[in-house]
Amino acid sequence: MTPIAAAIACLITVTLCYMALCAASPFGNCRKCRGLGFQTKTDRKGRIKRGKDCRRCKTTGKRIRLGRWLFNRAQRIYRDGTH
């Protein structure tokens, strides 16, 4: 197998796996709060305590994956164009 064919096969495999991930789990953890829904901070003794609510995910702790966002956008454009 040539290196180009191997690279294309690898790229197709990664794409199909990501599509399966987006279909099975459309939401991932928020990158800012790491899925907690709030920032963590420490008090003066070094103990972890709850901080402010995360503004990026609006305290849900979840974000929509890029692949799922693109799929939803394509579906919406198709639906609006056919009706």
PDB file with SEQRES, HELIX, SHEET and CRYST1 records, atoms N, CA, C and O in Angstrom:
SEQRES   1 A   83  MET THR PRO ILE ALA ALA ALA ILE ALA CYS LEU ILE THR          
SEQRES   2 A   83  VAL THR LEU CYS TYR MET ALA LEU CYS ALA ALA SER PRO          
SEQRES   3 A   83  PHE GLY ASN CYS ARG LYS CYS ARG GLY LEU GLY PHE GLN          
SEQRES   4 A   83  THR LYS THR ASP ARG LYS GLY ARG ILE LYS ARG GLY LYS          
SEQRES   5 A   83  ASP CYS ARG ARG CYS LYS THR THR GLY LYS ARG ILE ARG          
SEQRES   6 A   83  LEU GLY ARG TRP LEU PHE ASN ARG ALA GLN ARG ILE TYR          
SEQRES   7 A   83  ARG ASP GLY THR HIS                                          
HELIX    1 AA1 PRO A    3  ALA A   24  1                                  22    
HELIX    2 AA2 LEU A   66  THR A   82  1                                  17    
SHEET    1 AA1 2 PHE A  27  ASN A  29  0                                        
SHEET    2 AA1 2 LYS A  62  ILE A  64 -1                                        
SHEET    1 AA2 2 PHE A  38  THR A  42  0                                        
SHEET    2 AA2 2 ILE A  48  ASP A  53 -1                                        
CRYST1    1.000    1.000    1.000  90.00  90.00  90.00 P 1           1          
ATOM      1  N   MET A   1       0.855  -1.168   0.000  1.00  0.00           N  
ATOM      2  CA  MET A   1       0.000   0.000   0.000  1.00  0.00           C  
ATOM      3  C   MET A   1       0.903   1.234   0.000  1.00  0.00           C  
ATOM      4  O   MET A   1       1.897   1.292   0.724  1.00  0.00           O  
ATOM      5  N   THR A   2       0.548   2.199  -0.808  1.00  0.00           N  
ATOM      6  CA  THR A   2       1.360   3.417  -0.890  1.00  0.00           C  
ATOM      7  C   THR A   2       1.105   4.297   0.322  1.00  0.00           C  
ATOM      8  O   THR A   2       0.067   4.173   0.972  1.00  0.00           O  
ATOM      9  N   PRO A   3       2.027   5.172   0.628  1.00  0.00           N  
ATOM     10  CA  PRO A   3       1.837   6.060   1.792  1.00  0.00           C  
ATOM     11  C   PRO A   3       0.618   6.970   1.649  1.00  0.00           C  
ATOM     12  O   PRO A   3      -0.038   7.291   2.640  1.00  0.00           O  
ATOM     13  N   ILE A   4       0.320   7.379   0.435  1.00  0.00           N  
ATOM     14  CA  ILE A   4      -0.842   8.261   0.237  1.00  0.00           C  
ATOM     15  C   ILE A   4      -2.125   7.492   0.510  1.00  0.00           C  
ATOM     16  O   ILE A   4      -3.033   8.016   1.155  1.00  0.00           O  
ATOM     17  N   ALA A   5      -2.213   6.270   0.034  1.00  0.00           N  
ATOM     18  CA  ALA A   5      -3.397   5.450   0.269  1.00  0.00           C  
ATOM     19  C   ALA A   5      -3.558   5.147   1.760  1.00  0.00           C  
ATOM     20  O   ALA A   5      -4.676   5.132   2.276  1.00  0.00           O  
ATOM     21  N   ALA A   6      -2.462   4.911   2.438  1.00  0.00           N  
ATOM     22  CA  ALA A   6      -2.519   4.656   3.878  1.00  0.00           C  
ATOM     23  C   ALA A   6      -2.993   5.890   4.625  1.00  0.00           C  
ATOM     24  O   ALA A   6      -3.772   5.781   5.572  1.00  0.00           O  
ATOM     25  N   ALA A   7      -2.533   7.061   4.211  1.00  0.00           N  
ATOM     26  CA  ALA A   7      -2.958   8.303   4.861  1.00  0.00           C  
ATOM     27  C   ALA A   7      -4.443   8.560   4.628  1.00  0.00           C  
ATOM     28  O   ALA A   7      -5.152   8.997   5.535  1.00  0.00           O  
ATOM     29  N   ILE A   8      -4.906   8.291   3.419  1.00  0.00           N  
ATOM     30  CA  ILE A   8      -6.329   8.481   3.118  1.00  0.00           C  
ATOM     31  C   ILE A   8      -7.179   7.499   3.921  1.00  0.00           C  
ATOM     32  O   ILE A   8      -8.223   7.878   4.452  1.00  0.00           O  
ATOM     33  N   ALA A   9      -6.746   6.251   4.014  1.00  0.00           N  
ATOM     34  CA  ALA A   9      -7.482   5.258   4.795  1.00  0.00           C  
ATOM     35  C   ALA A   9      -7.535   5.652   6.269  1.00  0.00           C  
ATOM     36  O   ALA A   9      -8.568   5.498   6.920  1.00  0.00           O  
ATOM     37  N   CYS A  10      -6.426   6.156   6.787  1.00  0.00           N  
ATOM     38  CA  CYS A  10      -6.389   6.603   8.186  1.00  0.00           C  
ATOM     39  C   CYS A  10      -7.321   7.786   8.409  1.00  0.00           C  
ATOM     40  O   CYS A  10      -8.027   7.845   9.415  1.00  0.00           O  
ATOM     41  N   LEU A  11      -7.322   8.718   7.480  1.00  0.00           N  
ATOM     42  CA  LEU A  11      -8.189   9.894   7.589  1.00  0.00           C  
ATOM     43  C   LEU A  11      -9.659   9.506   7.536  1.00  0.00           C  
ATOM     44  O   LEU A  11     -10.472  10.051   8.283  1.00  0.00           O  
ATOM     45  N   ILE A  12     -10.004   8.578   6.666  1.00  0.00           N  
ATOM     46  CA  ILE A  12     -11.391   8.109   6.585  1.00  0.00           C  
ATOM     47  C   ILE A  12     -11.796   7.409   7.873  1.00  0.00           C  
ATOM     48  O   ILE A  12     -12.917   7.592   8.348  1.00  0.00           O  
ATOM     49  N   THR A  13     -10.908   6.619   8.439  1.00  0.00           N  
ATOM     50  CA  THR A  13     -11.197   5.918   9.694  1.00  0.00           C  
ATOM     51  C   THR A  13     -11.424   6.901  10.837  1.00  0.00           C  
ATOM     52  O   THR A  13     -12.359   6.741  11.621  1.00  0.00           O  
ATOM     53  N   VAL A  14     -10.576   7.909  10.932  1.00  0.00           N  
ATOM     54  CA  VAL A  14     -10.727   8.911  11.994  1.00  0.00           C  
ATOM     55  C   VAL A  14     -12.035   9.677  11.818  1.00  0.00           C  
ATOM     56  O   VAL A  14     -12.728   9.959  12.795  1.00  0.00           O  
ATOM     57  N   THR A  15     -12.372  10.009  10.582  1.00  0.00           N  
ATOM     58  CA  THR A  15     -13.613  10.745  10.311  1.00  0.00           C  
ATOM     59  C   THR A  15     -14.833   9.914  10.689  1.00  0.00           C  
ATOM     60  O   THR A  15     -15.762  10.429  11.312  1.00  0.00           O  
ATOM     61  N   LEU A  16     -14.842   8.651  10.325  1.00  0.00           N  
ATOM     62  CA  LEU A  16     -15.980   7.792  10.653  1.00  0.00           C  
ATOM     63  C   LEU A  16     -16.112   7.600  12.165  1.00  0.00           C  
ATOM     64  O   LEU A  16     -17.223   7.570  12.694  1.00  0.00           O  
ATOM     65  N   CYS A  17     -14.986   7.472  12.853  1.00  0.00           N  
ATOM     66  CA  CYS A  17     -15.033   7.343  14.317  1.00  0.00           C  
ATOM     67  C   CYS A  17     -15.575   8.614  14.965  1.00  0.00           C  
ATOM     68  O   CYS A  17     -16.352   8.539  15.916  1.00  0.00           O  
ATOM     69  N   TYR A  18     -15.170   9.782  14.457  1.00  0.00           N  
ATOM     70  CA  TYR A  18     -15.670  11.033  15.014  1.00  0.00           C  
ATOM     71  C   TYR A  18     -17.162  11.198  14.734  1.00  0.00           C  
ATOM     72  O   TYR A  18     -17.899  11.707  15.578  1.00  0.00           O  
ATOM     73  N   MET A  19     -17.611  10.768  13.546  1.00  0.00           N  
ATOM     74  CA  MET A  19     -19.040  10.825  13.244  1.00  0.00           C  
ATOM     75  C   MET A  19     -19.832   9.926  14.184  1.00  0.00           C  
ATOM     76  O   MET A  19     -20.919  10.299  14.626  1.00  0.00           O  
ATOM     77  N   ALA A  20     -19.303   8.753  14.493  1.00  0.00           N  
ATOM     78  CA  ALA A  20     -19.973   7.855  15.430  1.00  0.00           C  
ATOM     79  C   ALA A  20     -20.000   8.457  16.832  1.00  0.00           C  
ATOM     80  O   ALA A  20     -20.997   8.328  17.542  1.00  0.00           O  
ATOM     81  N   LEU A  21     -18.924   9.105  17.229  1.00  0.00           N  
ATOM     82  CA  LEU A  21     -18.886   9.766  18.536  1.00  0.00           C  
ATOM     83  C   LEU A  21     -19.913  10.882  18.624  1.00  0.00           C  
ATOM     84  O   LEU A  21     -20.604  11.014  19.634  1.00  0.00           O  
ATOM     85  N   CYS A  22     -20.019  11.688  17.569  1.00  0.00           N  
ATOM     86  CA  CYS A  22     -20.988  12.787  17.569  1.00  0.00           C  
ATOM     87  C   CYS A  22     -22.422  12.266  17.578  1.00  0.00           C  
ATOM     88  O   CYS A  22     -23.302  12.891  18.170  1.00  0.00           O  
ATOM     89  N   ALA A  23     -22.664  11.133  16.932  1.00  0.00           N  
ATOM     90  CA  ALA A  23     -24.006  10.556  16.930  1.00  0.00           C  
ATOM     91  C   ALA A  23     -24.344   9.950  18.289  1.00  0.00           C  
ATOM     92  O   ALA A  23     -25.469  10.092  18.767  1.00  0.00           O  
ATOM     93  N   ALA A  24     -23.387   9.284  18.907  1.00  0.00           N  
ATOM     94  CA  ALA A  24     -23.636   8.622  20.181  1.00  0.00           C  
ATOM     95  C   ALA A  24     -23.650   9.603  21.350  1.00  0.00           C  
ATOM     96  O   ALA A  24     -24.460   9.471  22.267  1.00  0.00           O  
ATOM     97  N   SER A  25     -22.760  10.579  21.316  1.00  0.00           N  
ATOM     98  CA  SER A  25     -22.653  11.543  22.410  1.00  0.00           C  
ATOM     99  C   SER A  25     -22.481  12.946  21.827  1.00  0.00           C  
ATOM    100  O   SER A  25     -21.352  13.401  21.650  1.00  0.00           O  
ATOM    101  N   PRO A  26     -23.586  13.638  21.525  1.00  0.00           N  
ATOM    102  CA  PRO A  26     -23.472  14.938  20.856  1.00  0.00           C  
ATOM    103  C   PRO A  26     -22.908  16.055  21.735  1.00  0.00           C  
ATOM    104  O   PRO A  26     -22.499  17.096  21.219  1.00  0.00           O  
ATOM    105  N   PHE A  27     -22.882  15.857  23.029  1.00  0.00           N  
ATOM    106  CA  PHE A  27     -22.380  16.884  23.931  1.00  0.00           C  
ATOM    107  C   PHE A  27     -21.108  16.413  24.616  1.00  0.00           C  
ATOM    108  O   PHE A  27     -21.008  15.260  25.035  1.00  0.00           O  
ATOM    109  N   GLY A  28     -20.138  17.309  24.726  1.00  0.00           N  
ATOM    110  CA  GLY A  28     -18.900  17.040  25.445  1.00  0.00           C  
ATOM    111  C   GLY A  28     -18.804  17.966  26.646  1.00  0.00           C  
ATOM    112  O   GLY A  28     -19.646  18.846  26.826  1.00  0.00           O  
ATOM    113  N   ASN A  29     -17.797  17.773  27.452  1.00  0.00           N  
ATOM    114  CA  ASN A  29     -17.599  18.641  28.613  1.00  0.00           C  
ATOM    115  C   ASN A  29     -17.155  20.026  28.172  1.00  0.00           C  
ATOM    116  O   ASN A  29     -16.441  20.170  27.180  1.00  0.00           O  
ATOM    117  N   CYS A  30     -17.575  21.033  28.905  1.00  0.00           N  
ATOM    118  CA  CYS A  30     -17.146  22.405  28.655  1.00  0.00           C  
ATOM    119  C   CYS A  30     -15.643  22.489  28.903  1.00  0.00           C  
ATOM    120  O   CYS A  30     -15.135  21.927  29.874  1.00  0.00           O  
ATOM    121  N   ARG A  31     -14.939  23.191  28.023  1.00  0.00           N  
ATOM    122  CA  ARG A  31     -13.487  23.273  28.154  1.00  0.00           C  
ATOM    123  C   ARG A  31     -13.059  24.255  29.247  1.00  0.00           C  
ATOM    124  O   ARG A  31     -11.965  24.140  29.799  1.00  0.00           O  
ATOM    125  N   LYS A  32     -13.907  25.196  29.545  1.00  0.00           N  
ATOM    126  CA  LYS A  32     -13.529  26.201  30.536  1.00  0.00           C  
ATOM    127  C   LYS A  32     -13.685  25.674  31.964  1.00  0.00           C  
ATOM    128  O   LYS A  32     -12.789  25.847  32.791  1.00  0.00           O  
ATOM    129  N   CYS A  33     -14.805  25.038  32.251  1.00  0.00           N  
ATOM    130  CA  CYS A  33     -15.048  24.559  33.616  1.00  0.00           C  
ATOM    131  C   CYS A  33     -14.826  23.052  33.756  1.00  0.00           C  
ATOM    132  O   CYS A  33     -15.024  22.495  34.836  1.00  0.00           O  
ATOM    133  N   ARG A  34     -14.417  22.392  32.677  1.00  0.00           N  
ATOM    134  CA  ARG A  34     -14.148  20.951  32.655  1.00  0.00           C  
ATOM    135  C   ARG A  34     -15.361  20.112  33.032  1.00  0.00           C  
ATOM    136  O   ARG A  34     -15.216  19.043  33.626  1.00  0.00           O  
ATOM    137  N   GLY A  35     -16.559  20.591  32.691  1.00  0.00           N  
ATOM    138  CA  GLY A  35     -17.782  19.832  32.919  1.00  0.00           C  
ATOM    139  C   GLY A  35     -18.428  20.027  34.273  1.00  0.00           C  
ATOM    140  O   GLY A  35     -19.439  19.389  34.566  1.00  0.00           O  
ATOM    141  N   LEU A  36     -17.878  20.887  35.103  1.00  0.00           N  
ATOM    142  CA  LEU A  36     -18.456  21.097  36.433  1.00  0.00           C  
ATOM    143  C   LEU A  36     -19.600  22.113  36.412  1.00  0.00           C  
ATOM    144  O   LEU A  36     -20.519  22.018  37.225  1.00  0.00           O  
ATOM    145  N   GLY A  37     -19.557  23.066  35.510  1.00  0.00           N  
ATOM    146  CA  GLY A  37     -20.575  24.107  35.466  1.00  0.00           C  
ATOM    147  C   GLY A  37     -20.198  25.335  36.267  1.00  0.00           C  
ATOM    148  O   GLY A  37     -20.942  26.316  36.290  1.00  0.00           O  
ATOM    149  N   PHE A  38     -19.051  25.291  36.924  1.00  0.00           N  
ATOM    150  CA  PHE A  38     -18.583  26.432  37.706  1.00  0.00           C  
ATOM    151  C   PHE A  38     -17.068  26.376  37.792  1.00  0.00           C  
ATOM    152  O   PHE A  38     -16.465  25.320  37.604  1.00  0.00           O  
ATOM    153  N   GLN A  39     -16.476  27.487  38.068  1.00  0.00           N  
ATOM    154  CA  GLN A  39     -15.035  27.552  38.265  1.00  0.00           C  
ATOM    155  C   GLN A  39     -14.721  27.108  39.697  1.00  0.00           C  
ATOM    156  O   GLN A  39     -15.517  27.328  40.610  1.00  0.00           O  
ATOM    157  N   THR A  40     -13.581  26.494  39.878  1.00  0.00           N  
ATOM    158  CA  THR A  40     -13.163  26.140  41.231  1.00  0.00           C  
ATOM    159  C   THR A  40     -12.074  27.111  41.670  1.00  0.00           C  
ATOM    160  O   THR A  40     -11.265  27.575  40.867  1.00  0.00           O  
ATOM    161  N   LYS A  41     -12.077  27.397  42.938  1.00  0.00           N  
ATOM    162  CA  LYS A  41     -11.020  28.233  43.501  1.00  0.00           C  
ATOM    163  C   LYS A  41     -10.711  27.725  44.896  1.00  0.00           C  
ATOM    164  O   LYS A  41     -11.449  26.912  45.452  1.00  0.00           O  
ATOM    165  N   THR A  42      -9.635  28.200  45.445  1.00  0.00           N  
ATOM    166  CA  THR A  42      -9.225  27.746  46.764  1.00  0.00           C  
ATOM    167  C   THR A  42      -9.363  28.892  47.766  1.00  0.00           C  
ATOM    168  O   THR A  42      -9.211  30.066  47.429  1.00  0.00           O  
ATOM    169  N   ASP A  43      -9.657  28.508  49.001  1.00  0.00           N  
ATOM    170  CA  ASP A  43      -9.699  29.522  50.049  1.00  0.00           C  
ATOM    171  C   ASP A  43      -8.284  29.730  50.599  1.00  0.00           C  
ATOM    172  O   ASP A  43      -7.319  29.193  50.054  1.00  0.00           O  
ATOM    173  N   ARG A  44      -8.166  30.496  51.660  1.00  0.00           N  
ATOM    174  CA  ARG A  44      -6.833  30.823  52.180  1.00  0.00           C  
ATOM    175  C   ARG A  44      -6.120  29.630  52.786  1.00  0.00           C  
ATOM    176  O   ARG A  44      -4.894  29.633  52.907  1.00  0.00           O  
ATOM    177  N   LYS A  45      -6.880  28.603  53.172  1.00  0.00           N  
ATOM    178  CA  LYS A  45      -6.265  27.400  53.728  1.00  0.00           C  
ATOM    179  C   LYS A  45      -5.889  26.398  52.640  1.00  0.00           C  
ATOM    180  O   LYS A  45      -5.290  25.364  52.935  1.00  0.00           O  
ATOM    181  N   GLY A  46      -6.232  26.688  51.391  1.00  0.00           N  
ATOM    182  CA  GLY A  46      -5.887  25.796  50.294  1.00  0.00           C  
ATOM    183  C   GLY A  46      -6.960  24.784  49.949  1.00  0.00           C  
ATOM    184  O   GLY A  46      -6.751  23.930  49.088  1.00  0.00           O  
ATOM    185  N   ARG A  47      -8.114  24.868  50.611  1.00  0.00           N  
ATOM    186  CA  ARG A  47      -9.196  23.934  50.302  1.00  0.00           C  
ATOM    187  C   ARG A  47      -9.940  24.407  49.058  1.00  0.00           C  
ATOM    188  O   ARG A  47     -10.110  25.607  48.841  1.00  0.00           O  
ATOM    189  N   ILE A  48     -10.374  23.463  48.257  1.00  0.00           N  
ATOM    190  CA  ILE A  48     -11.095  23.797  47.028  1.00  0.00           C  
ATOM    191  C   ILE A  48     -12.534  24.140  47.378  1.00  0.00           C  
ATOM    192  O   ILE A  48     -13.180  23.438  48.156  1.00  0.00           O  
ATOM    193  N   LYS A  49     -13.028  25.221  46.797  1.00  0.00           N  
ATOM    194  CA  LYS A  49     -14.431  25.589  46.996  1.00  0.00           C  
ATOM    195  C   LYS A  49     -15.017  26.043  45.678  1.00  0.00           C  
ATOM    196  O   LYS A  49     -14.294  26.319  44.721  1.00  0.00           O  
ATOM    197  N   ARG A  50     -16.313  26.116  45.640  1.00  0.00           N  
ATOM    198  CA  ARG A  50     -17.023  26.479  44.426  1.00  0.00           C  
ATOM    199  C   ARG A  50     -16.826  27.956  44.135  1.00  0.00           C  
ATOM    200  O   ARG A  50     -16.909  28.803  45.024  1.00  0.00           O  
ATOM    201  N   GLY A  51     -16.560  28.246  42.849  1.00  0.00           N  
ATOM    202  CA  GLY A  51     -16.392  29.625  42.426  1.00  0.00           C  
ATOM    203  C   GLY A  51     -17.626  30.113  41.682  1.00  0.00           C  
ATOM    204  O   GLY A  51     -18.747  29.690  41.966  1.00  0.00           O  
ATOM    205  N   LYS A  52     -17.405  31.002  40.730  1.00  0.00           N  
ATOM    206  CA  LYS A  52     -18.506  31.570  39.956  1.00  0.00           C  
ATOM    207  C   LYS A  52     -19.041  30.566  38.949  1.00  0.00           C  
ATOM    208  O   LYS A  52     -18.338  29.646  38.530  1.00  0.00           O  
ATOM    209  N   ASP A  53     -20.307  30.762  38.566  1.00  0.00           N  
ATOM    210  CA  ASP A  53     -20.903  29.940  37.530  1.00  0.00           C  
ATOM    211  C   ASP A  53     -20.196  30.192  36.200  1.00  0.00           C  
ATOM    212  O   ASP A  53     -19.762  31.309  35.918  1.00  0.00           O  
ATOM    213  N   CYS A  54     -20.087  29.152  35.395  1.00  0.00           N  
ATOM    214  CA  CYS A  54     -19.414  29.256  34.099  1.00  0.00           C  
ATOM    215  C   CYS A  54     -20.325  29.982  33.121  1.00  0.00           C  
ATOM    216  O   CYS A  54     -21.477  29.594  32.926  1.00  0.00           O  
ATOM    217  N   ARG A  55     -19.803  31.032  32.511  1.00  0.00           N  
ATOM    218  CA  ARG A  55     -20.596  31.790  31.557  1.00  0.00           C  
ATOM    219  C   ARG A  55     -20.598  31.156  30.181  1.00  0.00           C  
ATOM    220  O   ARG A  55     -21.529  31.375  29.406  1.00  0.00           O  
ATOM    221  N   ARG A  56     -19.582  30.378  29.861  1.00  0.00           N  
ATOM    222  CA  ARG A  56     -19.484  29.780  28.526  1.00  0.00           C  
ATOM    223  C   ARG A  56     -20.577  28.726  28.320  1.00  0.00           C  
ATOM    224  O   ARG A  56     -21.226  28.707  27.275  1.00  0.00           O  
ATOM    225  N   CYS A  57     -20.782  27.857  29.301  1.00  0.00           N  
ATOM    226  CA  CYS A  57     -21.766  26.783  29.153  1.00  0.00           C  
ATOM    227  C   CYS A  57     -23.065  27.086  29.904  1.00  0.00           C  
ATOM    228  O   CYS A  57     -23.979  26.261  29.905  1.00  0.00           O  
ATOM    229  N   LYS A  58     -23.158  28.237  30.533  1.00  0.00           N  
ATOM    230  CA  LYS A  58     -24.345  28.646  31.301  1.00  0.00           C  
ATOM    231  C   LYS A  58     -24.684  27.628  32.395  1.00  0.00           C  
ATOM    232  O   LYS A  58     -25.844  27.254  32.572  1.00  0.00           O  
ATOM    233  N   THR A  59     -23.672  27.196  33.112  1.00  0.00           N  
ATOM    234  CA  THR A  59     -23.704  26.288  34.266  1.00  0.00           C  
ATOM    235  C   THR A  59     -24.226  24.889  33.941  1.00  0.00           C  
ATOM    236  O   THR A  59     -24.603  24.162  34.860  1.00  0.00           O  
ATOM    237  N   THR A  60     -24.264  24.486  32.675  1.00  0.00           N  
ATOM    238  CA  THR A  60     -24.664  23.128  32.357  1.00  0.00           C  
ATOM    239  C   THR A  60     -23.473  22.181  32.407  1.00  0.00           C  
ATOM    240  O   THR A  60     -23.640  20.994  32.687  1.00  0.00           O  
ATOM    241  N   GLY A  61     -22.282  22.687  32.141  1.00  0.00           N  
ATOM    242  CA  GLY A  61     -21.099  21.850  32.113  1.00  0.00           C  
ATOM    243  C   GLY A  61     -20.910  21.140  30.786  1.00  0.00           C  
ATOM    244  O   GLY A  61     -19.961  20.371  30.626  1.00  0.00           O  
ATOM    245  N   LYS A  62     -21.794  21.383  29.836  1.00  0.00           N  
ATOM    246  CA  LYS A  62     -21.738  20.688  28.553  1.00  0.00           C  
ATOM    247  C   LYS A  62     -21.638  21.690  27.412  1.00  0.00           C  
ATOM    248  O   LYS A  62     -22.043  22.846  27.536  1.00  0.00           O  
ATOM    249  N   ARG A  63     -21.083  21.212  26.286  1.00  0.00           N  
ATOM    250  CA  ARG A  63     -21.023  22.001  25.065  1.00  0.00           C  
ATOM    251  C   ARG A  63     -21.347  21.076  23.915  1.00  0.00           C  
ATOM    252  O   ARG A  63     -21.144  19.866  24.017  1.00  0.00           O  
ATOM    253  N   ILE A  64     -21.850  21.625  22.820  1.00  0.00           N  
ATOM    254  CA  ILE A  64     -22.158  20.797  21.664  1.00  0.00           C  
ATOM    255  C   ILE A  64     -20.881  20.589  20.867  1.00  0.00           C  
ATOM    256  O   ILE A  64     -20.106  21.524  20.668  1.00  0.00           O  
ATOM    257  N   ARG A  65     -20.665  19.366  20.415  1.00  0.00           N  
ATOM    258  CA  ARG A  65     -19.465  19.064  19.643  1.00  0.00           C  
ATOM    259  C   ARG A  65     -19.540  19.729  18.277  1.00  0.00           C  
ATOM    260  O   ARG A  65     -20.630  19.957  17.753  1.00  0.00           O  
ATOM    261  N   LEU A  66     -18.388  20.040  17.702  1.00  0.00           N  
ATOM    262  CA  LEU A  66     -18.326  20.721  16.410  1.00  0.00           C  
ATOM    263  C   LEU A  66     -18.998  19.908  15.316  1.00  0.00           C  
ATOM    264  O   LEU A  66     -19.742  20.463  14.507  1.00  0.00           O  
ATOM    265  N   GLY A  67     -18.752  18.615  15.275  1.00  0.00           N  
ATOM    266  CA  GLY A  67     -19.361  17.765  14.254  1.00  0.00           C  
ATOM    267  C   GLY A  67     -20.869  17.735  14.369  1.00  0.00           C  
ATOM    268  O   GLY A  67     -21.568  17.754  13.356  1.00  0.00           O  
ATOM    269  N   ARG A  68     -21.381  17.690  15.584  1.00  0.00           N  
ATOM    270  CA  ARG A  68     -22.833  17.693  15.784  1.00  0.00           C  
ATOM    271  C   ARG A  68     -23.416  19.042  15.420  1.00  0.00           C  
ATOM    272  O   ARG A  68     -24.518  19.109  14.874  1.00  0.00           O  
ATOM    273  N   TRP A  69     -22.696  20.126  15.712  1.00  0.00           N  
ATOM    274  CA  TRP A  69     -23.158  21.466  15.353  1.00  0.00           C  
ATOM    275  C   TRP A  69     -23.264  21.599  13.832  1.00  0.00           C  
ATOM    276  O   TRP A  69     -24.239  22.147  13.316  1.00  0.00           O  
ATOM    277  N   LEU A  70     -22.245  21.088  13.115  1.00  0.00           N  
ATOM    278  CA  LEU A  70     -22.278  21.132  11.658  1.00  0.00           C  
ATOM    279  C   LEU A  70     -23.412  20.277  11.104  1.00  0.00           C  
ATOM    280  O   LEU A  70     -24.077  20.679  10.150  1.00  0.00           O  
ATOM    281  N   PHE A  71     -23.640  19.106  11.688  1.00  0.00           N  
ATOM    282  CA  PHE A  71     -24.736  18.250  11.254  1.00  0.00           C  
ATOM    283  C   PHE A  71     -26.083  18.932  11.475  1.00  0.00           C  
ATOM    284  O   PHE A  71     -26.940  18.916  10.592  1.00  0.00           O  
ATOM    285  N   ASN A  72     -26.273  19.530  12.648  1.00  0.00           N  
ATOM    286  CA  ASN A  72     -27.525  20.237  12.927  1.00  0.00           C  
ATOM    287  C   ASN A  72     -27.732  21.390  11.964  1.00  0.00           C  
ATOM    288  O   ASN A  72     -28.851  21.610  11.502  1.00  0.00           O  
ATOM    289  N   ARG A  73     -26.674  22.134  11.651  1.00  0.00           N  
ATOM    290  CA  ARG A  73     -26.773  23.255  10.726  1.00  0.00           C  
ATOM    291  C   ARG A  73     -27.154  22.779   9.324  1.00  0.00           C  
ATOM    292  O   ARG A  73     -27.998  23.391   8.669  1.00  0.00           O  
ATOM    293  N   ALA A  74     -26.536  21.691   8.863  1.00  0.00           N  
ATOM    294  CA  ALA A  74     -26.849  21.146   7.543  1.00  0.00           C  
ATOM    295  C   ALA A  74     -28.290  20.646   7.485  1.00  0.00           C  
ATOM    296  O   ALA A  74     -28.987  20.862   6.494  1.00  0.00           O  
ATOM    297  N   GLN A  75     -28.730  19.984   8.539  1.00  0.00           N  
ATOM    298  CA  GLN A  75     -30.116  19.519   8.586  1.00  0.00           C  
ATOM    299  C   GLN A  75     -31.103  20.689   8.557  1.00  0.00           C  
ATOM    300  O   GLN A  75     -32.135  20.617   7.890  1.00  0.00           O  
ATOM    301  N   ARG A  76     -30.785  21.757   9.275  1.00  0.00           N  
ATOM    302  CA  ARG A  76     -31.669  22.921   9.301  1.00  0.00           C  
ATOM    303  C   ARG A  76     -31.741  23.586   7.934  1.00  0.00           C  
ATOM    304  O   ARG A  76     -32.822  23.982   7.498  1.00  0.00           O  
ATOM    305  N   ILE A  77     -30.613  23.713   7.257  1.00  0.00           N  
ATOM    306  CA  ILE A  77     -30.591  24.323   5.917  1.00  0.00           C  
ATOM    307  C   ILE A  77     -31.376  23.454   4.942  1.00  0.00           C  
ATOM    308  O   ILE A  77     -32.141  23.973   4.130  1.00  0.00           O  
ATOM    309  N   TYR A  78     -31.196  22.143   5.014  1.00  0.00           N  
ATOM    310  CA  TYR A  78     -31.923  21.241   4.128  1.00  0.00           C  
ATOM    311  C   TYR A  78     -33.420  21.308   4.389  1.00  0.00           C  
ATOM    312  O   TYR A  78     -34.214  21.372   3.451  1.00  0.00           O  
ATOM    313  N   ARG A  79     -33.808  21.293   5.665  1.00  0.00           N  
ATOM    314  CA  ARG A  79     -35.220  21.333   6.030  1.00  0.00           C  
ATOM    315  C   ARG A  79     -35.878  22.642   5.589  1.00  0.00           C  
ATOM    316  O   ARG A  79     -37.007  22.640   5.098  1.00  0.00           O  
ATOM    317  N   ASP A  80     -35.170  23.755   5.765  1.00  0.00           N  
ATOM    318  CA  ASP A  80     -35.716  25.051   5.350  1.00  0.00           C  
ATOM    319  C   ASP A  80     -35.789  25.172   3.828  1.00  0.00           C  
ATOM    320  O   ASP A  80     -36.656  25.873   3.305  1.00  0.00           O  
ATOM    321  N   GLY A  81     -34.897  24.504   3.123  1.00  0.00           N  
ATOM    322  CA  GLY A  81     -34.889  24.601   1.667  1.00  0.00           C  
ATOM    323  C   GLY A  81     -35.930  23.720   0.998  1.00  0.00           C  
ATOM    324  O   GLY A  81     -36.346  24.008  -0.124  1.00  0.00           O  
ATOM    325  N   THR A  82     -36.364  22.642   1.668  1.00  0.00           N  
ATOM    326  CA  THR A  82     -37.327  21.729   1.047  1.00  0.00           C  
ATOM    327  C   THR A  82     -38.760  22.022   1.432  1.00  0.00           C  
ATOM    328  O   THR A  82     -39.677  21.478   0.817  1.00  0.00           O  
ATOM    329  N   HIS A  83     -38.979  22.843   2.405  1.00  0.00           N  
ATOM    330  CA  HIS A  83     -40.370  23.138   2.813  1.00  0.00           C  
ATOM    331  C   HIS A  83     -40.787  24.499   2.382  1.00  0.00           C  
ATOM    332  O   HIS A  83     -41.919  24.909   2.640  1.00  0.00           O  
TER     333      HIS A  83                                                      
END                                                                             
